[in-house]
Amino acid sequence: HALAALAARVGLAAELVVVEWNPPPGRAPLAEALTWPDRPGPLAIRVLTVPAAVHARLPNAGRLPFFQMIAKNAGIRRARGEFVIATNIDLLFSEELLWFLAHGPLDPDAVTRVVRLDLGLRDLPPGLDIEEQLALCSLNVARVCAVDGSVEPAPAEARARFGHPAARFTGFSPAALAGLLAGAGQARPHFEACGDFTMLARAEWERLRGYPELPLQSMHQDSILLKMAMVSGLRQLVLPDPMRTYHLEHGMGWGAVEDR
């Protein structure tokens, strides 16, 4: 809902590809179980289902019900956009980030990353519009997943640094955007939370052949892809604040194995 609202607001022609991997029997499919925007505007929404029979063909299928990176590859291969972002469902994108995706400039020779802000919230209260949701997120930052590591600032420091009122973003001026992007190039891989926002041109995803298809837990496979992209010659851009993603805290939904 947030993605549709912001895409309409900033004029972003995009699609959301939701990959439903190995759906459990006897449960409603995601297309029916989730609520969808009544007016998605310029955002096309597709649910791609990978059935249990396909999952069963992979090694370790009986031990792991979900192969996140292989699922992402299935979505990336079928994405129609010129640029493709691999991301997850527990995130909100800032309006500034969506504005940049709509207006650019997007670099086809770069792998683009964003700093993730982890929230001290497990959910957002119902009934908030997108401006109120983003404002609430900005005031409840508990952790910053930055290039040089994850840090937990004091609450007052985090609010002073990231907090903002519930108001619409009117866009970057050319000079302001140029100033922000001037320092976006980063030689050090931004491994922190890289599975939550990794953008490449579709042609580069195809050249790299996506994530390594390892039938294992998904931990650090996103880091391998980022390293592959940089070793292959792509430069890394880390979009500066206020282009950001917010991450809702929750349990390990993908089920870490007990035996490390």
C-alpha positions as protocol buffer text, in pm:
chain_id: "A"
residue {
  index: 1
  type: HIS
  ca { x: 0 y: 0 z: 0 }
}
residue {
  index: 2
  type: ALA
  ca { x: 283 y: 240 z: 84 }
}
residue {
  index: 3
  type: LEU
  ca { x: 465 y: 160 z: -238 }
}
residue {
  index: 4
  type: ALA
  ca { x: 152 y: 222 z: -445 }
}
residue {
  index: 5
  type: ALA
  ca { x: 77 y: 550 z: -267 }
}
residue {
  index: 6
  type: LEU
  ca { x: 430 y: 683 z: -309 }
}
residue {
  index: 7
  type: ALA
  ca { x: 461 y: 564 z: -669 }
}
residue {
  index: 8
  type: ALA
  ca { x: 147 y: 757 z: -757 }
}
residue {
  index: 9
  type: ARG
  ca { x: 270 y: 1063 z: -569 }
}
residue {
  index: 10
  type: VAL
  ca { x: 613 y: 1083 z: -736 }
}
residue {
  index: 11
  type: GLY
  ca { x: 513 y: 948 z: -1076 }
}
residue {
  index: 12
  type: LEU
  ca { x: 710 y: 622 z: -1061 }
}
residue {
  index: 13
  type: ALA
  ca { x: 609 y: 367 z: -1325 }
}
residue {
  index: 14
  type: ALA
  ca { x: 707 y: 41 z: -1155 }
}
residue {
  index: 15
  type: GLU
  ca { x: 593 y: -308 z: -1076 }
}
residue {
  index: 16
  type: LEU
  ca { x: 594 y: -509 z: -756 }
}
residue {
  index: 17
  type: VAL
  ca { x: 670 y: -877 z: -811 }
}
residue {
  index: 18
  type: VAL
  ca { x: 584 y: -1081 z: -503 }
}
residue {
  index: 19
  type: VAL
  ca { x: 733 y: -1430 z: -512 }
}
residue {
  index: 20
  type: GLU
  ca { x: 527 y: -1689 z: -326 }
}
residue {
  index: 21
  type: TRP
  ca { x: 763 y: -1982 z: -277 }
}
residue {
  index: 22
  type: ASN
  ca { x: 641 y: -2330 z: -185 }
}
residue {
  index: 23
  type: PRO
  ca { x: 300 y: -2221 z: -48 }
}
residue {
  index: 24
  type: PRO
  ca { x: 174 y: -2446 z: 232 }
}
residue {
  index: 25
  type: PRO
  ca { x: -120 y: -2669 z: 142 }
}
residue {
  index: 26
  type: GLY
  ca { x: -460 y: -2582 z: 280 }
}
residue {
  index: 27
  type: ARG
  ca { x: -381 y: -2211 z: 313 }
}
residue {
  index: 28
  type: ALA
  ca { x: -512 y: -1924 z: 103 }
}
residue {
  index: 29
  type: PRO
  ca { x: -262 y: -1802 z: -160 }
}
residue {
  index: 30
  type: LEU
  ca { x: -101 y: -1464 z: -105 }
}
residue {
  index: 31
  type: ALA
  ca { x: -314 y: -1309 z: -378 }
}
residue {
  index: 32
  type: GLU
  ca { x: -617 y: -1382 z: -159 }
}
residue {
  index: 33
  type: ALA
  ca { x: -464 y: -1363 z: 190 }
}
residue {
  index: 34
  type: LEU
  ca { x: -322 y: -1011 z: 155 }
}
residue {
  index: 35
  type: THR
  ca { x: -511 y: -688 z: 103 }
}
residue {
  index: 36
  type: TRP
  ca { x: -414 y: -492 z: -206 }
}
residue {
  index: 37
  type: PRO
  ca { x: -452 y: -124 z: -300 }
}
residue {
  index: 38
  type: ASP
  ca { x: -787 y: -41 z: -457 }
}
residue {
  index: 39
  type: ARG
  ca { x: -615 y: 212 z: -682 }
}
residue {
  index: 40
  type: PRO
  ca { x: -254 y: 101 z: -740 }
}
residue {
  index: 41
  type: GLY
  ca { x: -202 y: 382 z: -992 }
}
residue {
  index: 42
  type: PRO
  ca { x: 123 y: 343 z: -1188 }
}
residue {
  index: 43
  type: LEU
  ca { x: 229 y: 42 z: -977 }
}
residue {
  index: 44
  type: ALA
  ca { x: 164 y: -293 z: -1141 }
}
residue {
  index: 45
  type: ILE
  ca { x: 141 y: -581 z: -893 }
}
residue {
  index: 46
  type: ARG
  ca { x: 204 y: -946 z: -973 }
}
residue {
  index: 47
  type: VAL
  ca { x: 223 y: -1254 z: -751 }
}
residue {
  index: 48
  type: LEU
  ca { x: 455 y: -1521 z: -890 }
}
residue {
  index: 49
  type: THR
  ca { x: 393 y: -1863 z: -738 }
}
residue {
  index: 50
  type: VAL
  ca { x: 666 y: -2128 z: -729 }
}
residue {
  index: 51
  type: PRO
  ca { x: 479 y: -2450 z: -645 }
}
residue {
  index: 52
  type: ALA
  ca { x: 580 y: -2718 z: -399 }
}
residue {
  index: 53
  type: ALA
  ca { x: 671 y: -2956 z: -681 }
}
residue {
  index: 54
  type: VAL
  ca { x: 944 y: -2719 z: -801 }
}
residue {
  index: 55
  type: HIS
  ca { x: 1073 y: -2668 z: -446 }
}
residue {
  index: 56
  type: ALA
  ca { x: 1087 y: -3047 z: -396 }
}
residue {
  index: 57
  type: ARG
  ca { x: 1335 y: -3086 z: -682 }
}
residue {
  index: 58
  type: LEU
  ca { x: 1605 y: -2895 z: -493 }
}
residue {
  index: 59
  type: PRO
  ca { x: 1853 y: -3047 z: -246 }
}
residue {
  index: 60
  type: ASN
  ca { x: 1758 y: -2993 z: 120 }
}
residue {
  index: 61
  type: ALA
  ca { x: 1395 y: -2930 z: 20 }
}
residue {
  index: 62
  type: GLY
  ca { x: 1277 y: -3151 z: 304 }
}
residue {
  index: 63
  type: ARG
  ca { x: 1481 y: -2955 z: 560 }
}
residue {
  index: 64
  type: LEU
  ca { x: 1424 y: -2597 z: 447 }
}
residue {
  index: 65
  type: PRO
  ca { x: 1081 y: -2481 z: 327 }
}
residue {
  index: 66
  type: PHE
  ca { x: 1205 y: -2156 z: 170 }
}
residue {
  index: 67
  type: PHE
  ca { x: 1506 y: -2070 z: -46 }
}
residue {
  index: 68
  type: GLN
  ca { x: 1500 y: -1692 z: -37 }
}
residue {
  index: 69
  type: MET
  ca { x: 1765 y: -1612 z: -295 }
}
residue {
  index: 70
  type: ILE
  ca { x: 1646 y: -1869 z: -547 }
}
residue {
  index: 71
  type: ALA
  ca { x: 1297 y: -1723 z: -502 }
}
residue {
  index: 72
  type: LYS
  ca { x: 1436 y: -1376 z: -570 }
}
residue {
  index: 73
  type: ASN
  ca { x: 1602 y: -1504 z: -887 }
}
residue {
  index: 74
  type: ALA
  ca { x: 1263 y: -1630 z: -1005 }
}
residue {
  index: 75
  type: GLY
  ca { x: 1122 y: -1280 z: -959 }
}
residue {
  index: 76
  type: ILE
  ca { x: 1424 y: -1101 z: -1108 }
}
residue {
  index: 77
  type: ARG
  ca { x: 1412 y: -1312 z: -1424 }
}
residue {
  index: 78
  type: ARG
  ca { x: 1048 y: -1221 z: -1479 }
}
residue {
  index: 79
  type: ALA
  ca { x: 1074 y: -854 z: -1388 }
}
residue {
  index: 80
  type: ARG
  ca { x: 994 y: -618 z: -1676 }
}
residue {
  index: 81
  type: GLY
  ca { x: 1174 y: -306 z: -1556 }
}
residue {
  index: 82
  type: GLU
  ca { x: 1498 y: -161 z: -1689 }
}
residue {
  index: 83
  type: PHE
  ca { x: 1624 y: -164 z: -1328 }
}
residue {
  index: 84
  type: VAL
  ca { x: 1539 y: -431 z: -1072 }
}
residue {
  index: 85
  type: ILE
  ca { x: 1553 y: -399 z: -693 }
}
residue {
  index: 86
  type: ALA
  ca { x: 1576 y: -713 z: -482 }
}
residue {
  index: 87
  type: THR
  ca { x: 1407 y: -637 z: -151 }
}
residue {
  index: 88
  type: ASN
  ca { x: 1189 y: -785 z: 123 }
}
residue {
  index: 89
  type: ILE
  ca { x: 835 y: -741 z: 251 }
}
residue {
  index: 90
  type: ASP
  ca { x: 909 y: -589 z: 592 }
}
residue {
  index: 91
  type: LEU
  ca { x: 1033 y: -253 z: 462 }
}
residue {
  index: 92
  type: LEU
  ca { x: 902 y: 94 z: 394 }
}
residue {
  index: 93
  type: PHE
  ca { x: 1082 y: 315 z: 142 }
}
residue {
  index: 94
  type: SER
  ca { x: 1110 y: 686 z: 213 }
}
residue {
  index: 95
  type: GLU
  ca { x: 937 y: 926 z: -25 }
}
residue {
  index: 96
  type: GLU
  ca { x: 1276 y: 1075 z: -110 }
}
residue {
  index: 97
  type: LEU
  ca { x: 1398 y: 732 z: -222 }
}
residue {
  index: 98
  type: LEU
  ca { x: 1091 y: 677 z: -440 }
}
residue {
  index: 99
  type: TRP
  ca { x: 1132 y: 1026 z: -587 }
}
residue {
  index: 100
  type: PHE
  ca { x: 1490 y: 941 z: -683 }
}
residue {
  index: 101
  type: LEU
  ca { x: 1384 y: 612 z: -842 }
}
residue {
  index: 102
  type: ALA
  ca { x: 1127 y: 802 z: -1047 }
}
residue {
  index: 103
  type: HIS
  ca { x: 1346 y: 1091 z: -1157 }
}
residue {
  index: 104
  type: GLY
  ca { x: 1701 y: 958 z: -1138 }
}
residue {
  index: 105
  type: PRO
  ca { x: 1967 y: 968 z: -1255 }
}
residue {
  index: 106
  type: LEU
  ca { x: 1994 y: 587 z: -1228 }
}
residue {
  index: 107
  type: ASP
  ca { x: 2333 y: 446 z: -1323 }
}
residue {
  index: 108
  type: PRO
  ca { x: 2328 y: 125 z: -1532 }
}
residue {
  index: 109
  type: ASP
  ca { x: 2696 y: 66 z: -1451 }
}
residue {
  index: 110
  type: ALA
  ca { x: 2646 y: 64 z: -1073 }
}
residue {
  index: 111
  type: VAL
  ca { x: 2510 y: -155 z: -800 }
}
residue {
  index: 112
  type: THR
  ca { x: 2298 y: 77 z: -588 }
}
residue {
  index: 113
  type: ARG
  ca { x: 2246 y: 36 z: -216 }
}
residue {
  index: 114
  type: VAL
  ca { x: 2067 y: 225 z: 62 }
}
residue {
  index: 115
  type: VAL
  ca { x: 2122 y: 256 z: 436 }
}
residue {
  index: 116
  type: ARG
  ca { x: 1860 y: 60 z: 630 }
}
residue {
  index: 117
  type: LEU
  ca { x: 1713 y: 205 z: 948 }
}
residue {
  index: 118
  type: ASP
  ca { x: 1584 y: -56 z: 1193 }
}
residue {
  index: 119
  type: LEU
  ca { x: 1288 y: 54 z: 1402 }
}
residue {
  index: 120
  type: GLY
  ca { x: 1208 y: -1 z: 1766 }
}
residue {
  index: 121
  type: LEU
  ca { x: 862 y: -106 z: 1646 }
}
residue {
  index: 122
  type: ARG
  ca { x: 722 y: -447 z: 1558 }
}
residue {
  index: 123
  type: ASP
  ca { x: 425 y: -303 z: 1371 }
}
residue {
  index: 124
  type: LEU
  ca { x: 260 y: 23 z: 1274 }
}
residue {
  index: 125
  type: PRO
  ca { x: -80 y: 118 z: 1415 }
}
residue {
  index: 126
  type: PRO
  ca { x: -367 y: 86 z: 1166 }
}
residue {
  index: 127
  type: GLY
  ca { x: -534 y: 383 z: 1005 }
}
residue {
  index: 128
  type: LEU
  ca { x: -224 y: 594 z: 936 }
}
residue {
  index: 129
  type: ASP
  ca { x: -174 y: 749 z: 595 }
}
residue {
  index: 130
  type: ILE
  ca { x: 165 y: 718 z: 426 }
}
residue {
  index: 131
  type: GLU
  ca { x: 292 y: 1052 z: 558 }
}
residue {
  index: 132
  type: GLU
  ca { x: 206 y: 953 z: 915 }
}
residue {
  index: 133
  type: GLN
  ca { x: 362 y: 609 z: 872 }
}
residue {
  index: 134
  type: LEU
  ca { x: 690 y: 753 z: 748 }
}
residue {
  index: 135
  type: ALA
  ca { x: 695 y: 1021 z: 1018 }
}
residue {
  index: 136
  type: LEU
  ca { x: 636 y: 760 z: 1289 }
}
residue {
  index: 137
  type: CYS
  ca { x: 917 y: 549 z: 1145 }
}
residue {
  index: 138
  type: SER
  ca { x: 1154 y: 845 z: 1141 }
}
residue {
  index: 139
  type: LEU
  ca { x: 1096 y: 904 z: 1513 }
}
residue {
  index: 140
  type: ASN
  ca { x: 1157 y: 542 z: 1616 }
}
residue {
  index: 141
  type: VAL
  ca { x: 1494 y: 455 z: 1463 }
}
residue {
  index: 142
  type: ALA
  ca { x: 1677 y: 211 z: 1690 }
}
residue {
  index: 143
  type: ARG
  ca { x: 1964 y: 95 z: 1466 }
}
residue {
  index: 144
  type: VAL
  ca { x: 2148 y: 227 z: 1161 }
}
residue {
  index: 145
  type: CYS
  ca { x: 2282 y: -31 z: 915 }
}
residue {
  index: 146
  type: ALA
  ca { x: 2552 y: 180 z: 749 }
}
residue {
  index: 147
  type: VAL
  ca { x: 2851 y: 106 z: 527 }
}
residue {
  index: 148
  type: ASP
  ca { x: 3097 y: 85 z: 816 }
}
residue {
  index: 149
  type: GLY
  ca { x: 2873 y: -135 z: 1032 }
}
residue {
  index: 150
  type: SER
  ca { x: 2552 y: -129 z: 1233 }
}
residue {
  index: 151
  type: VAL
  ca { x: 2527 y: 114 z: 1523 }
}
residue {
  index: 152
  type: GLU
  ca { x: 2256 y: 186 z: 1781 }
}
residue {
  index: 153
  type: PRO
  ca { x: 2244 y: 560 z: 1849 }
}
residue {
  index: 154
  type: ALA
  ca { x: 2087 y: 701 z: 2163 }
}
residue {
  index: 155
  type: PRO
  ca { x: 1712 y: 765 z: 2112 }
}
residue {
  index: 156
  type: ALA
  ca { x: 1747 y: 1143 z: 2136 }
}
residue {
  index: 157
  type: GLU
  ca { x: 2034 y: 1141 z: 1887 }
}
residue {
  index: 158
  type: ALA
  ca { x: 1839 y: 922 z: 1645 }
}
residue {
  index: 159
  type: ARG
  ca { x: 1531 y: 1146 z: 1663 }
}
residue {
  index: 160
  type: ALA
  ca { x: 1736 y: 1459 z: 1606 }
}
residue {
  index: 161
  type: ARG
  ca { x: 1913 y: 1301 z: 1310 }
}
residue {
  index: 162
  type: PHE
  ca { x: 1630 y: 1116 z: 1135 }
}
residue {
  index: 163
  type: GLY
  ca { x: 1300 y: 1252 z: 1270 }
}
residue {
  index: 164
  type: HIS
  ca { x: 1073 y: 1459 z: 1049 }
}
residue {
  index: 165
  type: PRO
  ca { x: 709 y: 1575 z: 1051 }
}
residue {
  index: 166
  type: ALA
  ca { x: 427 y: 1415 z: 857 }
}
residue {
  index: 167
  type: ALA
  ca { x: 461 y: 1619 z: 539 }
}
residue {
  index: 168
  type: ARG
  ca { x: 494 y: 1558 z: 167 }
}
residue {
  index: 169
  type: PHE
  ca { x: 832 y: 1571 z: -1 }
}
residue {
  index: 170
  type: THR
  ca { x: 842 y: 1824 z: -284 }
}
residue {
  index: 171
  type: GLY
  ca { x: 1148 y: 1688 z: -462 }
}
residue {
  index: 172
  type: PHE
  ca { x: 1521 y: 1750 z: -479 }
}
residue {
  index: 173
  type: SER
  ca { x: 1652 y: 2052 z: -664 }
}
residue {
  index: 174
  type: PRO
  ca { x: 1917 y: 1963 z: -926 }
}
residue {
  index: 175
  type: ALA
  ca { x: 2189 y: 2126 z: -715 }
}
residue {
  index: 176
  type: ALA
  ca { x: 2081 y: 1951 z: -395 }
}
residue {
  index: 177
  type: LEU
  ca { x: 2064 y: 1613 z: -565 }
}
residue {
  index: 178
  type: ALA
  ca { x: 2404 y: 1661 z: -730 }
}
residue {
  index: 179
  type: GLY
  ca { x: 2551 y: 1747 z: -390 }
}
residue {
  index: 180
  type: LEU
  ca { x: 2406 y: 1436 z: -231 }
}
residue {
  index: 181
  type: LEU
  ca { x: 2520 y: 1205 z: -509 }
}
residue {
  index: 182
  type: ALA
  ca { x: 2871 y: 1351 z: -517 }
}
residue {
  index: 183
  type: GLY
  ca { x: 2967 y: 1137 z: -220 }
}
residue {
  index: 184
  type: ALA
  ca { x: 2758 y: 830 z: -304 }
}
residue {
  index: 185
  type: GLY
  ca { x: 3040 y: 626 z: -456 }
}
residue {
  index: 186
  type: GLN
  ca { x: 3176 y: 380 z: -200 }
}
residue {
  index: 187
  type: ALA
  ca { x: 3464 y: 139 z: -256 }
}
residue {
  index: 188
  type: ARG
  ca { x: 3393 y: -61 z: 59 }
}
residue {
  index: 189
  type: PRO
  ca { x: 3108 y: -311 z: 2 }
}
residue {
  index: 190
  type: HIS
  ca { x: 2797 y: -209 z: 193 }
}
residue {
  index: 191
  type: PHE
  ca { x: 2723 y: -557 z: 323 }
}
residue {
  index: 192
  type: GLU
  ca { x: 2489 y: -445 z: 603 }
}
residue {
  index: 193
  type: ALA
  ca { x: 2134 y: -559 z: 522 }
}
residue {
  index: 194
  type: CYS
  ca { x: 2221 y: -583 z: 155 }
}
residue {
  index: 195
  type: GLY
  ca { x: 1940 y: -831 z: 91 }
}
residue {
  index: 196
  type: ASP
  ca { x: 1687 y: -559 z: 169 }
}
residue {
  index: 197
  type: PHE
  ca { x: 1782 y: -325 z: -115 }
}
residue {
  index: 198
  type: THR
  ca { x: 2013 y: -415 z: -401 }
}
residue {
  index: 199
  type: MET
  ca { x: 1946 y: -246 z: -735 }
}
residue {
  index: 200
  type: LEU
  ca { x: 2111 y: -331 z: -1064 }
}
residue {
  index: 201
  type: ALA
  ca { x: 2017 y: -272 z: -1423 }
}
residue {
  index: 202
  type: ARG
  ca { x: 1828 y: -571 z: -1552 }
}
residue {
  index: 203
  type: ALA
  ca { x: 2109 y: -638 z: -1802 }
}
residue {
  index: 204
  type: GLU
  ca { x: 2358 y: -664 z: -1514 }
}
residue {
  index: 205
  type: TRP
  ca { x: 2139 y: -903 z: -1318 }
}
residue {
  index: 206
  type: GLU
  ca { x: 2133 y: -1121 z: -1630 }
}
residue {
  index: 207
  type: ARG
  ca { x: 2508 y: -1092 z: -1684 }
}
residue {
  index: 208
  type: LEU
  ca { x: 2578 y: -1200 z: -1325 }
}
residue {
  index: 209
  type: ARG
  ca { x: 2305 y: -1468 z: -1352 }
}
residue {
  index: 210
  type: GLY
  ca { x: 2148 y: -1346 z: -1030 }
}
residue {
  index: 211
  type: TYR
  ca { x: 2218 y: -1484 z: -685 }
}
residue {
  index: 212
  type: PRO
  ca { x: 2419 y: -1806 z: -653 }
}
residue {
  index: 213
  type: GLU
  ca { x: 2154 y: -2077 z: -633 }
}
residue {
  index: 214
  type: LEU
  ca { x: 2271 y: -2247 z: -316 }
}
residue {
  index: 215
  type: PRO
  ca { x: 2007 y: -2469 z: -149 }
}
residue {
  index: 216
  type: LEU
  ca { x: 2105 y: -2337 z: 194 }
}
residue {
  index: 217
  type: GLN
  ca { x: 1991 y: -2085 z: 450 }
}
residue {
  index: 218
  type: SER
  ca { x: 1995 y: -1739 z: 294 }
}
residue {
  index: 219
  type: MET
  ca { x: 2246 y: -1589 z: 538 }
}
residue {
  index: 220
  type: HIS
  ca { x: 2519 y: -1394 z: 352 }
}
residue {
  index: 221
  type: GLN
  ca { x: 2416 y: -1507 z: 4 }
}
residue {
  index: 222
  type: ASP
  ca { x: 2312 y: -1146 z: -58 }
}
residue {
  index: 223
  type: SER
  ca { x: 2665 y: -1041 z: 41 }
}
residue {
  index: 224
  type: ILE
  ca { x: 2809 y: -1279 z: -218 }
}
residue {
  index: 225
  type: LEU
  ca { x: 2597 y: -1116 z: -490 }
}
residue {
  index: 226
  type: LEU
  ca { x: 2715 y: -769 z: -389 }
}
residue {
  index: 227
  type: LYS
  ca { x: 3077 y: -882 z: -403 }
}
residue {
  index: 228
  type: MET
  ca { x: 3017 y: -1045 z: -742 }
}
residue {
  index: 229
  type: ALA
  ca { x: 2877 y: -718 z: -876 }
}
residue {
  index: 230
  type: MET
  ca { x: 3172 y: -513 z: -756 }
}
residue {
  index: 231
  type: VAL
  ca { x: 3436 y: -763 z: -868 }
}
residue {
  index: 232
  type: SER
  ca { x: 3270 y: -774 z: -1212 }
}
residue {
  index: 233
  type: GLY
  ca { x: 3344 y: -403 z: -1257 }
}
residue {
  index: 234
  type: LEU
  ca { x: 3029 y: -232 z: -1133 }
}
residue {
  index: 235
  type: ARG
  ca { x: 3085 y: 62 z: -903 }
}
residue {
  index: 236
  type: GLN
  ca { x: 2887 y: 83 z: -581 }
}
residue {
  index: 237
  type: LEU
  ca { x: 2658 y: 373 z: -505 }
}
residue {
  index: 238
  type: VAL
  ca { x: 2518 y: 408 z: -153 }
}
residue {
  index: 239
  type: LEU
  ca { x: 2234 y: 657 z: -173 }
}
residue {
  index: 240
  type: PRO
  ca { x: 2266 y: 915 z: 106 }
}
residue {
  index: 241
  type: ASP
  ca { x: 2004 y: 1019 z: 357 }
}
residue {
  index: 242
  type: PRO
  ca { x: 1714 y: 1107 z: 333 }
}
residue {
  index: 243
  type: MET
  ca { x: 1694 y: 830 z: 73 }
}
residue {
  index: 244
  type: ARG
  ca { x: 1644 y: 547 z: 319 }
}
residue {
  index: 245
  type: THR
  ca { x: 1458 y: 228 z: 401 }
}
residue {
  index: 246
  type: TYR
  ca { x: 1281 y: 151 z: 729 }
}
residue {
  index: 247
  type: HIS
  ca { x: 1280 y: -203 z: 865 }
}
residue {
  index: 248
  type: LEU
  ca { x: 1023 y: -332 z: 1113 }
}
residue {
  index: 249
  type: GLU
  ca { x: 1169 y: -550 z: 1384 }
}
residue {
  index: 250
  type: HIS
  ca { x: 1031 y: -900 z: 1408 }
}
residue {
  index: 251
  type: GLY
  ca { x: 1133 y: -1258 z: 1478 }
}
residue {
  index: 252
  type: MET
  ca { x: 1336 y: -1469 z: 1240 }
}
residue {
  index: 253
  type: GLY
  ca { x: 1052 y: -1539 z: 1000 }
}
residue {
  index: 254
  type: TRP
  ca { x: 1271 y: -1750 z: 774 }
}
residue {
  index: 255
  type: GLY
  ca { x: 1361 y: -1988 z: 1059 }
}
residue {
  index: 256
  type: ALA
  ca { x: 1730 y: -2009 z: 1149 }
}
residue {
  index: 257
  type: VAL
  ca { x: 1845 y: -2366 z: 1197 }
}
residue {
  index: 258
  type: GLU
  ca { x: 1931 y: -2469 z: 1550 }
}
residue {
  index: 259
  type: ASP
  ca { x: 2249 y: -2654 z: 1451 }
}
residue {
  index: 260
  type: ARG
  ca { x: 2489 y: -2383 z: 1334 }
}
